[in-house]
């Protein structure tokens, strides 16, 4: 930031007065030096030379000091010109009328030049100040775009305004029924009175939009809150006043305050819009989940219930022999187990969504986790070749239930979507990062279009829907269970065919 901007933004009356006195003294010293020099060597001096020399000093002072300093220097130069160089020398008397013309011409030129220089310097300072305020507004706009959490949006907004504009105090005042919610920031503290805020807000809210420039000027008059002066600016979104912006500290231009208040109002409405959008998205997502769940349940319940009813009717008939009755009973048991797994999946998903899955860590061997997962889906792995390689010597500290549950869903998934004659490989190893488990099958693999979506709940690829029944909850449940212990799961297709799922669970290793 340039020195001119610093001077404009950080105005200190004492420092400014000291600088003015210093510039005036330097101007007088310059005039005295020229006067002494030309007084000692009079053969080099004439009225034109003296006037130009003094004019150079006056212009230098005007270029670096305020107008009153330049005017005072001009008057001092005029008096020195009269006393030392216009006859009669040594007295403030002018004998020749032409010298009166020269003297006043010099004074007029000095004053005009000083005024023009001061005006040019002030405009430069104003332009630099405007540029700096515009940069601050741009920074606030960027900060607003980065605020996405509506729970801390108001407090974050006050912080960014106070920081960007270097204000001692910023308060975002929002009406909350008969009370006020105030979000504050800044090095200083203020005690904002709710009654005074209500009176000010009532006046703003009753104003017509066409009267905003005039009313805004009245609102920006300092409002005494305790022993401090706080400026209040209405927060308007369109024609609606949504609150008040309270600021205190260094002086900020009126137009800039209006722009800051407009940005703050937009930020508040944006946070409100994000809340509504999030709620709408959650509602839509919930409806989609309900629809998908109902569709899956209606499909997956119909088949086992139909099979159970047919088997029960057969058992009630007189024609089946003992072997056929046993087959029908096994069918009923199998379909009941299928229904039990379906409702267990629904229960597990509900517990994960509700955050009701606790993490109970203990020391366990990877082989124990693999064995527990296989026992959970023994019905699905019946008759399948399982090639298992799991460490039993090194121990890891984690909750074995959750990795075992995730692994069981991967095993069940592999058994469901691969030929019964193919083997399923399970590898569990321990590294410094924790536990790694890999499940690989030798089936058709995962379609390229389905690969990015396999862990979405109720998602099933086109080939899976046409060939196998299911709800599409298994992989989503596995991912949710691993998330409780900070684990992750990934899927990929193997180069020689089949799919591979990898589980990584961070854990302490013994």
C-alpha positions as CSV (number, residue, x, y, z in Angstrom):
1,X,0.0,0.0,0.0
2,X,1.4,3.4,-0.9
3,X,2.2,6.1,1.6
4,X,-0.6,8.3,0.2
5,X,-3.1,5.6,0.9
6,X,-1.7,5.0,4.4
7,X,-1.9,8.7,5.1
8,X,-5.5,8.8,3.9
9,X,-6.6,5.7,5.7
10,X,-4.7,6.1,9.0
11,X,-5.3,9.8,9.7
12,X,-3.6,10.9,13.0
13,X,-4.2,14.7,13.7
14,X,-1.1,15.0,15.8
15,X,1.2,13.4,13.2
16,X,-0.4,15.5,10.5
17,X,0.1,18.7,12.4
18,X,3.7,17.8,13.0
19,X,4.2,17.1,9.3
20,X,2.6,20.5,8.4
21,X,4.8,22.4,10.8
22,X,7.9,20.6,9.4
23,X,7.0,21.4,5.8
24,X,6.3,25.1,6.8
25,X,9.7,25.3,8.5
26,X,11.5,23.8,5.5
27,X,9.7,26.2,3.2
28,X,10.8,29.2,5.3
29,X,14.3,27.8,5.5
30,X,14.3,27.6,1.7
31,X,13.1,31.1,1.3
32,X,15.7,32.3,3.8
33,X,18.5,30.5,2.0
34,X,17.5,32.1,-1.4
35,X,17.2,35.5,0.2
36,X,20.6,35.2,1.9
37,X,22.2,33.9,-1.2
38,X,20.9,36.7,-3.5
39,X,21.4,39.3,-0.8
40,X,25.1,38.5,-0.5
41,X,25.6,38.5,-4.3
42,X,23.3,41.3,-5.5
43,X,24.8,41.4,-9.0
44,X,23.1,38.0,-9.7
45,X,19.7,39.1,-8.5
46,X,16.9,40.9,-10.1
47,X,13.1,40.9,-9.5
48,X,12.5,38.1,-12.0
49,X,15.3,35.8,-10.6
50,X,14.1,36.3,-7.0
51,X,10.4,35.7,-7.9
52,X,11.2,32.5,-9.8
53,X,13.5,31.2,-7.0
54,X,10.8,31.9,-4.4
55,X,8.1,30.3,-6.7
56,X,10.2,27.1,-7.0
57,X,10.2,26.8,-3.1
58,X,6.5,27.5,-2.9
59,X,5.7,24.9,-5.6
60,X,7.9,22.3,-3.8
61,X,6.1,22.9,-0.5
62,X,2.6,22.8,-2.3
63,X,3.5,19.5,-3.8
64,X,4.2,17.8,-0.5
65,X,2.1,19.7,2.1
66,X,-1.5,20.8,2.6
67,X,-3.0,24.0,1.1
68,X,-2.7,26.2,4.2
69,X,1.1,25.4,4.5
70,X,1.6,26.4,0.8
71,X,-0.4,29.6,1.3
72,X,1.6,30.6,4.4
73,X,4.8,29.9,2.5
74,X,3.6,32.1,-0.4
75,X,2.9,35.0,2.0
76,X,6.3,34.5,3.7
77,X,7.9,34.6,0.2
78,X,6.0,37.7,-0.7
79,X,7.1,39.5,2.5
80,X,10.7,38.5,1.9
81,X,10.5,39.6,-1.7
82,X,9.2,43.0,-0.6
83,X,11.6,43.5,2.3
84,X,14.9,42.4,0.7
85,X,14.5,43.0,-3.0
86,X,12.0,45.7,-3.8
87,X,13.0,49.3,-3.2
88,X,13.2,50.7,-0.7
89,X,15.1,47.6,0.6
90,X,14.8,46.9,4.3
91,X,11.3,48.1,4.7
92,X,7.8,46.8,4.0
93,X,7.3,49.8,1.7
94,X,7.1,49.8,-2.2
95,X,7.9,53.1,-3.9
96,X,7.4,52.1,-7.5
97,X,3.8,51.2,-8.5
98,X,5.2,48.7,-11.0
99,X,6.7,46.8,-8.1
100,X,3.2,46.6,-6.6
101,X,2.1,44.8,-9.8
102,X,5.0,42.5,-9.7
103,X,4.5,41.7,-6.0
104,X,0.8,40.9,-6.4
105,X,1.4,38.9,-9.6
106,X,3.9,36.8,-7.7
107,X,1.5,36.3,-4.8
108,X,-1.3,35.4,-7.2
109,X,0.8,32.9,-9.1
110,X,2.0,31.3,-5.9
111,X,-1.5,31.0,-4.5
112,X,-3.0,29.6,-7.8
113,X,-0.1,27.1,-8.2
114,X,-0.4,26.0,-4.5
115,X,-4.1,25.5,-4.9
116,X,-3.7,23.5,-8.1
117,X,-1.0,21.4,-6.6
118,X,-3.1,20.7,-3.5
119,X,-6.1,19.8,-5.5
120,X,-4.1,17.4,-7.7
121,X,-2.5,15.8,-4.6
122,X,-5.9,15.4,-2.9
123,X,-7.4,13.8,-6.0
124,X,-4.5,11.4,-6.2
125,X,-5.0,10.5,-2.5
126,X,-8.8,10.1,-3.2
127,X,-8.1,7.9,-6.2
128,X,-5.7,5.7,-4.3
129,X,-8.1,5.5,-1.4
130,X,-10.9,4.5,-3.7
131,X,-8.7,1.8,-5.3
132,X,-7.8,0.5,-1.9
133,X,-11.5,0.4,-0.8
134,X,-12.4,-1.4,-4.0
135,X,-9.7,-4.0,-3.3
136,X,-11.1,-4.5,0.2
137,X,-14.6,-4.9,-1.2
138,X,-13.3,-7.5,-3.6
139,X,-11.5,-9.4,-0.8
140,X,-14.8,-9.4,1.2
141,X,-16.6,-10.7,-1.8
142,X,-14.1,-13.6,-2.1
143,X,-14.5,-14.3,1.6
144,X,-18.2,-14.4,1.2
145,X,-18.0,-17.0,-1.6
146,X,-15.8,-19.2,0.7
147,X,-18.4,-19.2,3.5
148,X,-20.5,-22.3,2.9
149,X,-21.3,-23.4,6.5
150,X,-24.5,-21.5,7.4
151,X,-24.0,-22.3,11.1
152,X,-21.0,-20.0,11.3
153,X,-21.8,-17.7,8.3
154,X,-22.8,-14.6,10.3
155,X,-19.9,-14.7,12.7
156,X,-17.5,-15.4,9.8
157,X,-18.9,-12.4,7.9
158,X,-18.3,-10.0,10.8
159,X,-14.7,-11.4,11.1
160,X,-13.9,-10.9,7.4
161,X,-15.3,-7.3,7.3
162,X,-13.4,-6.3,10.4
163,X,-10.2,-7.8,9.1
164,X,-10.4,-6.5,5.5
165,X,-11.3,-2.9,6.5
166,X,-9.2,-2.8,9.7
167,X,-12.1,-1.8,11.8
168,X,-12.1,-1.8,15.6
169,X,-15.6,-3.2,15.8
170,X,-18.1,-4.8,13.4
171,X,-21.5,-6.1,14.4
172,X,-24.0,-8.0,12.3
173,X,-27.3,-7.2,14.0
174,X,-30.3,-9.4,13.0
175,X,-33.8,-9.0,14.4
176,X,-34.9,-12.1,16.3
177,X,-38.5,-11.5,17.3
178,X,-38.4,-8.9,20.0
179,X,-34.7,-9.4,20.6
180,X,-31.6,-9.1,18.5
181,X,-28.9,-11.6,17.4
182,X,-25.6,-9.8,17.2
183,X,-22.5,-11.3,15.7
184,X,-19.4,-9.3,16.6
185,X,-15.8,-9.1,15.7
186,X,-12.9,-6.7,16.1
187,X,-10.3,-5.7,18.8
188,X,-12.7,-3.4,20.6
189,X,-16.0,-4.2,22.3
190,X,-19.3,-2.4,22.2
191,X,-22.5,-2.8,24.1
192,X,-25.3,-2.4,21.6
193,X,-28.6,-1.6,23.1
194,X,-31.5,-3.7,21.7
195,X,-34.1,-0.9,22.2
196,X,-32.0,1.6,20.2
197,X,-31.4,-1.0,17.5
198,X,-35.1,-1.7,17.3
199,X,-35.9,2.1,16.9
200,X,-33.2,2.5,14.2
201,X,-34.4,-0.6,12.4
202,X,-38.0,0.4,12.5
203,X,-37.1,3.7,10.9
204,X,-35.1,1.9,8.2
205,X,-37.8,-0.7,7.5
206,X,-40.5,2.0,7.1
207,X,-38.5,4.0,4.6
208,X,-39.4,3.8,0.9
209,X,-36.7,2.5,-1.4
210,X,-36.7,5.7,-3.4
211,X,-35.8,7.6,-0.2
212,X,-32.8,5.4,0.6
213,X,-30.0,7.9,-0.3
214,X,-31.5,10.5,2.1
215,X,-32.5,8.1,4.7
216,X,-29.2,6.4,4.4
217,X,-27.4,9.6,5.2
218,X,-29.4,10.0,8.4
219,X,-28.7,6.4,9.4
220,X,-25.0,6.8,8.9
221,X,-24.9,9.6,11.5
222,X,-23.0,8.2,14.6
223,X,-25.4,6.6,17.0
224,X,-24.2,6.9,20.6
225,X,-24.1,3.5,22.2
226,X,-22.8,3.9,25.7
227,X,-19.6,6.0,25.5
228,X,-18.7,5.0,22.0
229,X,-19.9,6.2,18.6
230,X,-21.1,3.4,16.3
231,X,-22.2,3.9,12.7
232,X,-25.3,2.0,11.7
233,X,-26.0,1.0,8.0
234,X,-29.1,-0.9,7.0
235,X,-28.6,-4.3,5.5
236,X,-30.9,-4.4,2.5
237,X,-31.5,-7.3,0.1
238,X,-33.5,-5.7,-2.7
239,X,-36.2,-3.7,-1.1
240,X,-36.2,-5.6,2.2
241,X,-34.3,-4.6,5.2
242,X,-32.9,-7.7,6.9
243,X,-30.8,-6.2,9.6
244,X,-28.2,-3.6,10.6
245,X,-24.5,-3.3,10.1
246,X,-22.7,-1.6,13.1
247,X,-19.1,-0.4,12.5
248,X,-16.6,1.6,14.6
249,X,-13.0,2.5,14.1
250,X,-11.2,4.2,11.3
251,X,-13.3,6.5,9.0
252,X,-14.8,4.7,6.0
253,X,-16.4,6.4,3.1
254,X,-20.2,6.5,3.0
255,X,-20.4,4.9,-0.4
256,X,-18.0,2.2,0.8
257,X,-20.2,1.5,3.8
258,X,-23.2,1.1,1.6
259,X,-21.4,-1.3,-0.6
260,X,-20.2,-3.3,2.4
261,X,-23.7,-3.4,3.8
262,X,-25.0,-4.6,0.4
263,X,-22.4,-7.4,0.3
264,X,-23.2,-8.4,3.9
265,X,-27.0,-8.6,3.0
266,X,-26.2,-10.7,0.0
267,X,-24.0,-13.0,2.2
268,X,-26.9,-13.4,4.7
269,X,-29.4,-14.3,2.0
270,X,-26.8,-16.6,0.4
271,X,-26.4,-18.5,3.7
272,X,-30.2,-18.7,4.0
273,X,-30.4,-20.0,0.4
274,X,-27.7,-22.6,1.1
275,X,-29.7,-23.8,4.1
276,X,-32.9,-24.1,2.0
277,X,-31.0,-25.8,-0.8
278,X,-29.4,-28.2,1.6
279,X,-32.8,-29.0,3.2
280,X,-34.4,-29.5,-0.2
281,X,-31.5,-31.7,-1.3
282,X,-31.8,-33.8,1.8
283,X,-35.6,-34.1,1.3
284,X,-35.1,-35.1,-2.3
285,X,-32.4,-37.5,-1.4
286,X,-34.6,-39.0,1.3
287,X,-37.5,-39.4,-1.2
288,X,-35.1,-41.1,-3.6
289,X,-33.9,-43.4,-0.9
290,X,-37.5,-44.2,0.2
291,X,-38.5,-44.9,-3.4
292,X,-35.4,-47.1,-4.0
293,X,-35.9,-48.9,-0.8
294,X,-39.6,-49.6,-1.5
295,X,-38.8,-50.7,-5.0
296,X,-36.1,-53.0,-3.8
297,X,-38.1,-54.4,-0.9
298,X,-41.2,-55.0,-3.1
299,X,-39.0,-56.9,-5.5
300,X,-36.9,-58.8,-3.0
301,X,-39.7,-59.6,-0.7
302,X,-42.0,-60.9,-3.4
303,X,-39.7,-63.8,-4.4
304,X,-39.0,-65.3,-1.0
305,X,-42.5,-64.8,0.2
306,X,-43.9,-66.5,-2.9
307,X,-41.4,-69.4,-2.5
308,X,-42.3,-69.8,1.2
309,X,-46.0,-69.8,0.4
310,X,-45.7,-72.4,-2.4
311,X,-43.5,-74.6,-0.1
312,X,-45.9,-74.3,2.7
313,X,-48.8,-75.3,0.4
314,X,-46.8,-78.3,-0.8
315,X,-46.2,-79.4,2.8
316,X,-49.9,-79.3,3.5
317,X,-50.6,-81.6,0.6
318,X,-50.5,-85.4,0.8
319,X,-48.5,-86.1,-2.3
320,X,-44.9,-85.2,-1.1
321,X,-42.8,-88.1,0.3
322,X,-40.3,-87.7,3.1
323,X,-37.5,-86.5,0.8
324,X,-39.7,-84.0,-0.9
325,X,-41.0,-82.6,2.4
326,X,-37.4,-82.2,3.6
327,X,-36.5,-80.3,0.4
328,X,-39.6,-78.0,0.8
329,X,-38.6,-77.4,4.5
330,X,-35.0,-76.6,3.4
331,X,-36.4,-74.1,0.9
332,X,-38.5,-72.4,3.5
333,X,-35.5,-72.1,5.9
334,X,-33.3,-70.8,3.1
335,X,-35.9,-68.1,2.1
336,X,-36.4,-67.1,5.8
337,X,-32.7,-66.7,6.1
338,X,-32.7,-64.5,3.0
339,X,-35.4,-62.4,4.5
340,X,-33.5,-62.2,7.8
341,X,-30.4,-61.0,5.9
342,X,-32.5,-58.4,4.1
343,X,-33.9,-56.9,7.3
344,X,-30.5,-57.1,9.0
345,X,-29.1,-55.0,6.1
346,X,-31.8,-52.5,6.6
347,X,-31.2,-52.3,10.3
348,X,-27.4,-51.9,9.8
349,X,-27.9,-49.1,7.3
350,X,-30.3,-47.3,9.7
351,X,-27.8,-47.6,12.6
352,X,-25.0,-46.2,10.4
353,X,-27.2,-43.3,9.3
354,X,-28.2,-42.6,12.9
355,X,-24.5,-42.7,14.1
356,X,-25.4,-45.5,16.5
357,X,-22.5,-47.7,15.6
358,X,-19.9,-47.6,18.5
359,X,-16.2,-48.2,18.0
360,X,-15.0,-50.7,20.6
361,X,-11.3,-51.3,19.8
362,X,-9.3,-54.3,21.1
363,X,-6.3,-56.3,20.0
364,X,-7.1,-58.9,17.4
365,X,-5.4,-61.0,14.7
366,X,-6.4,-60.5,11.0
367,X,-7.2,-64.2,10.7
368,X,-9.9,-63.8,13.4
369,X,-11.5,-61.1,11.4
370,X,-11.5,-63.2,8.3
371,X,-13.0,-66.2,10.2
372,X,-15.7,-64.1,11.7
373,X,-16.7,-62.7,8.3
374,X,-16.8,-66.1,6.7
375,X,-19.0,-67.4,9.5
376,X,-21.5,-64.5,9.0
377,X,-22.1,-65.5,5.4
378,X,-21.6,-69.2,5.6
379,X,-24.9,-69.8,3.9
380,X,-23.8,-67.8,0.8
381,X,-20.4,-69.4,0.7
382,X,-21.7,-73.0,0.9
383,X,-20.0,-75.1,-1.8
384,X,-17.6,-72.2,-2.8
385,X,-13.9,-72.5,-2.9
386,X,-12.3,-69.8,-0.6
387,X,-8.6,-69.3,-0.8
388,X,-7.6,-67.5,2.3
389,X,-4.3,-66.0,3.4
390,X,-4.4,-64.1,6.7
391,X,-1.7,-63.2,9.2
392,X,-2.2,-64.7,12.6
393,X,1.0,-63.6,14.3
394,X,0.8,-59.8,14.3
395,X,-2.0,-58.1,16.1
396,X,-3.9,-54.9,15.3
397,X,-5.9,-52.8,17.7
398,X,-9.4,-52.0,16.3
399,X,-13.1,-52.9,16.6
400,X,-13.2,-56.3,14.8
401,X,-16.9,-56.3,14.3
402,X,-16.9,-53.5,11.8
403,X,-14.1,-54.7,9.4
404,X,-15.6,-58.3,9.7
405,X,-19.1,-57.0,8.8
406,X,-17.6,-55.1,5.8
407,X,-15.6,-58.1,4.7
408,X,-18.7,-60.4,5.0
409,X,-20.6,-58.2,2.6
410,X,-17.7,-58.3,0.1
411,X,-17.6,-62.1,0.4
412,X,-21.4,-62.4,-0.1
413,X,-21.2,-60.0,-3.0
414,X,-18.4,-62.1,-4.7
415,X,-20.3,-65.3,-4.2
416,X,-23.5,-63.8,-5.7
417,X,-22.0,-62.4,-8.8
418,X,-19.4,-65.1,-9.8
419,X,-19.8,-68.6,-11.1
420,X,-20.1,-71.2,-8.4
421,X,-17.1,-73.1,-9.8
422,X,-14.7,-70.2,-9.5
423,X,-12.6,-69.5,-6.3
424,X,-12.8,-66.4,-4.1
425,X,-9.5,-65.1,-2.8
426,X,-9.2,-63.4,0.6
427,X,-5.9,-61.8,1.8
428,X,-5.4,-60.0,5.1
429,X,-2.1,-58.4,5.9
430,X,-0.7,-56.0,8.5
431,X,1.5,-53.0,7.7
432,X,2.6,-49.9,9.6
433,X,-0.5,-48.2,8.3
434,X,-2.8,-50.8,9.8
435,X,-4.9,-53.7,8.4
436,X,-5.4,-54.3,4.7
437,X,-7.9,-56.9,3.4
438,X,-8.3,-57.8,-0.3
439,X,-11.2,-59.8,-1.8
440,X,-10.8,-61.0,-5.4
441,X,-13.2,-63.0,-7.5
442,X,-12.9,-64.4,-11.0
443,X,-16.3,-63.3,-12.4
444,X,-17.2,-60.8,-15.2
445,X,-16.0,-57.8,-13.2
446,X,-17.6,-54.5,-12.8
447,X,-18.9,-52.5,-15.8
448,X,-16.9,-49.3,-16.5
449,X,-20.0,-47.2,-16.2
450,X,-20.9,-48.9,-12.9
451,X,-17.5,-48.7,-11.2
452,X,-17.8,-45.1,-9.9
453,X,-21.2,-45.9,-8.4
454,X,-20.8,-49.3,-6.8
455,X,-20.8,-47.9,-3.2
456,X,-24.0,-45.9,-3.6
457,X,-26.8,-47.3,-1.6
458,X,-29.5,-49.2,-3.7
459,X,-27.3,-48.9,-6.8
460,X,-27.1,-52.0,-8.9
461,X,-25.7,-52.2,-12.4
462,X,-27.7,-53.1,-15.4
463,X,-26.2,-56.6,-15.6
464,X,-26.7,-57.2,-11.9
465,X,-30.4,-56.2,-12.1
466,X,-31.0,-58.6,-14.9
467,X,-29.2,-61.6,-13.5
468,X,-29.4,-61.4,-9.7
469,X,-31.9,-60.3,-7.1
470,X,-30.7,-57.9,-4.3
471,X,-31.2,-54.5,-2.8
472,X,-27.8,-52.9,-3.6
473,X,-27.2,-52.2,0.1
474,X,-24.3,-54.5,0.8
475,X,-21.4,-52.4,-0.5
476,X,-22.9,-49.2,0.9
477,X,-23.2,-50.8,4.4
478,X,-19.6,-52.0,4.1
479,X,-18.4,-48.5,3.3
480,X,-20.5,-47.0,6.2
481,X,-19.2,-49.5,8.7
482,X,-15.6,-48.8,7.7
483,X,-16.1,-45.1,8.0
484,X,-16.9,-45.5,11.7
485,X,-13.3,-46.7,12.3
486,X,-11.7,-44.4,9.8
487,X,-11.3,-47.0,7.1
488,X,-11.8,-46.9,3.4
489,X,-12.8,-49.3,0.7
490,X,-12.1,-49.2,-3.1
491,X,-13.1,-51.3,-6.1
492,X,-11.2,-52.1,-9.3
493,X,-11.2,-54.6,-12.2
494,X,-8.3,-57.0,-12.5
495,X,-6.3,-57.1,-15.7
496,X,-6.9,-60.9,-16.1
497,X,-10.7,-60.7,-15.3
498,X,-12.7,-60.4,-12.2
499,X,-13.2,-57.7,-9.6
500,X,-11.0,-56.8,-6.6
501,X,-12.2,-54.9,-3.5
502,X,-9.6,-53.5,-1.1
503,X,-10.2,-52.6,2.6
504,X,-7.7,-50.4,4.5
505,X,-8.3,-49.8,8.2
506,X,-5.8,-47.6,10.1
507,X,-4.9,-49.3,13.4
508,X,-2.2,-49.6,16.0
509,X,0.1,-52.5,15.2
510,X,1.7,-54.7,17.8
